[in-house]
Amino acid sequence: MLNEIFHIAVPTAFYDDETLNVEGTIHHIENLYQQGVRSVFVCGTTGEQHSLSLGEKLELVEGIDTNNKLTNNMEIIFGVASVRQKEAEELAKHISKTNITAVMIGYPPYIKPSQEEAFNYTKSLVSISGKDAILYNNPARTGFDLEVDTINKLLSMKDIIGIKEAGEKTKIQHLKIESDKQLYIYAGGEQGLEDSVRHGFNRLSSIAGNLAPAEIKNWFEALLKNEKLKGAEIHKVENVLNKVYSGTPLVNIKEELNSQGVKLGSCRTPIGN
């Protein structure tokens, strides 16, 4: 069960030679915890997941799982996806033995599986992980769109508790949710967030929260209540959003955090070239 309505999709830290920096990634998560954040999404939304080898993903899982401060006090959601299903299954198997709270199932880019292939891929990963699972549909980045009929078939699995829909927002109005099941609908990032809430999205997978977690959370909670922030508060939010989304968000976030002493390094080229 995921109790937090808001999680932050954290960047992956790299050294100058682009090798994985597990300690840097964990340090950023610990820093967010000190700012009141109680849920993070690792290895996914920021677009770096598919640049990581299976070995690097396993190393990141191990580093987080052995940090009891994180796993005992935070909801850790880990992204599971791969162009090769066997590698995604190996990752899911490893996660099943950890204290990681949940998985977010992403779809492989470029290869465009059929709906049936995607259904079987998802079913296998959810079953192997043994964790609560969120579906992550992002057709603009993967070239694959999880259709409503496929989603509805998947929702019959009790462990699938949510969907992060970065495609057509009206799709969620056609989901068939059993009366005894609570389904969490995650907005992917802050762009168009007001519209997402109007369409029925009830949770947020935040990008800008890496820089201003309290401000973004307060804004999102106000939107859910159909309330408006006061002038100074909304001005702070607008400044953060402009800083993050003017250009490449991941590059902007890392540059800002690096300047604050949170060493996340650069992005893996060509991002940040």
N, C-alpha and C positions, 0 to 999 in steps of 0.2 A: 504494500500500500504506500502510495506517495501522498503525503499530507500537504506538502508545500505547493502553493499555487504558482510559484515563480522559481525558476532555476536559471543559472547563468551558464551559458555555453562557453567554456574556458578555452583560450588558445593553448596550443602545445608549445612548450619552450624548446628552442634549439640552440646549440652552440654556434659559433661563427662559421664552422665548417659544415653546418646543417645537420650534424648528428643530434640525436635525441637527448634532451636534457630533462630527465625525469624529476630531478630535485627542483629545478626551476619551475616546472609545472606544478608540483606539489606546494612549493612556496607561495605561488600565486593563489592557489586554493585556500591555503592557511590564512593568507592575508584577507581574502574575501570573508572567511569565517569570522575573523576579528571585526569585520564591518557588519556582522549580523546575518550574513548569508548562510542558509542552512540546506541548500540544494545546488548541485552543480552537474553539468553535463560534460563529460570528458570524451574526447576523441570522436568528434562528429560535426556539429553545426559550422564551426569556423572553417570548414573546407579542407582541413589538413589530414583528415582520416585516410583518404586514399593515397596519400604520399607516404604513409607509414607501412613498413613491412609487417608481416605477422609477428616476427620476433620483437619488433619495437612495440607493437601493441601489447604483447604479453609482458614485456618489461614494464610498461606503463601500468598495466593491471596489477602486477606484483608490487610495484612501488606504492600504489594507493592502498592496496589491501593490507600491507604490513604497517600502515600508518593508522594506528588505533584511534588516534585523536580525530581523524577524518571519518572513518567508518562507523565510529560509535556516536558521532554527533551530527553527521550530515547525511542527507540522501544523495548517494553517488549514483548517477546514471551513466552507463558506459555505452558508447556507440559500437554496434556490431554490424559490419558490412564488408563486403569484398567482391571483387570481380569473380573470384573463385569461391564457390559455395563451401568447398572442403576447408578452406582457410578460415572462413567465417564460422564454420562449425567447430573448428579447433579453438578459436577464440571463445565461443560460447561455452564450450566444455570447460575451459579454464575458469571462466567467470563463475560457472555453476558452483565452484569449490571455494568461492570467496565471500566476503561480507559486503560486496557491492550490492546496492539496493535493487537496481532495475537495469534493463537494457533498452536501448533505442535501436530498432531494426531499420537500417538504411538499405537502399537498393543500389546495385552496381551501376556505375556510369558507363555510357557508350554502348554497351552490348545489347541493350533494350530487350530484356526477357519478355516472354509472353505473359499474359495474366496468370495462366495456369502454372508456368514456371516460377513466377514471383510468389504465388500462393504456396507452392511446395517449399520454396526457399524459406519463406517466413515461418511456416509451420515447423520446419525442421529446427531453425535457430531458436525459436521460442521454446520448443520442447527440450532441446539440449541444455539451454541456459538455466531452466528451472526458476527463472526470475519473472517478476512482473515486466511487461513489455509495452513499449510505445512504438507505433508504426511511424516512420518518417518518410513522407512523400514530398519530393522536391524535383518535379519534372524539369524545371528550368536548368538545373545543374546536372541532372543525371541523364536526361533524355528519355526517361521512363516515367509514366504516369499510372499510379495505382488507381484502378477504376472503382467506382462505387460498389458494383456487384462483388468485386474481389474483397474490398474492405468489409462488406457485410458478411461475407463468408468467414473471414478471419475473426470477426468480432464474436463468433460463436465459441472461440477459445477463451476460457476463463482468465488466462494469464495476460491477455491483451487488454490493457486498461486505458489506453489512450492513443491518440494519433496527432502527429505534428504535420499539419497540412500547409505546405508552402505553394500549392497550386491553386486551383479554382476554389475560392472560398465558399461558394454556394453548394459545393459538394456535400458539406457536412449536414445540410438540411435533408439529405436523402439517406442518411445513415439509419439503419434499423437497430435500435438499441433496446435490449430486453429491459423490462420494467424493473428488474432487480439488479441491474448493472449500472454502475456509475462510470461514464466515459469522460475522460479528460481530453479536451480539444486545445492543443497548444498552437499559439501563434509563433511563427518562426521569425524572431527579431521584432524590432519596433516600427519598421516602416509599414504604414497603413494600419497601425494597431487599433486606432479608433474604429475603423471600418470592420476589422476582424471581430472586435467585441460586439459590434452591432449584428454581425452574422452568427453570433453564438459561441465564439471562442472564449473559453473560460480559464485558460492558463497561458503562461508566457515562457517561452524559451528565449532568454534575453541575451543580446549581444552587447548593447550599450551598458548593461549592468556591470560589465568588467571594470568600467571607469567610475560609475556612480550608482552602486547597487541600491542604496536607500532611496534616492530620488526616483529611479526607474520603478522600483516596487511601489512606492507611494502613488505614482502616476497611474500605474496599472490598476491598483486597488480602487482608485477613484473612478477610473473608467468602468470597472465592473459594477460600481454602485451608481453609475450615471451621474457622477459628480464632476465638478471642475476644480482644478487646483487654483490657488490664488496666484496673482500676477508674478510675484517673485519666484514662487515654486515652479510654475510652468516655464518661466524664463530660464531657470537652471536646466530643466529637462531639454528645452530647445537647444541650448548651448551644447549639451552633451551629444544630442543627436546629430547636430551639425558637425561636431568634431569627429564623430564616428563614421557617419555616412557620406561625408564629402570626399569622394574618392573610394579607395579600397578599405573597407572596415577593418579587416584583419591587420593590414599594415598600419593603419592609424592607431588601433588599440595597442599594438606592440610598441610603437614609437612612444606613445604617451606613457605607458607603464614603465618602459625602460628609462624614460626621463625621470620617473618617480623613484627609481631604484629597484623596481620589480623586474628582475632580469629574465625576460622571455626571449631575448635574442631577436634575430630577424626571421622572416618567413623563408620557406624553401623556394628558391627560384624555379620558375619565372616570376612567381608572385614577389613583388617588391623590387624587381629589376630596375 
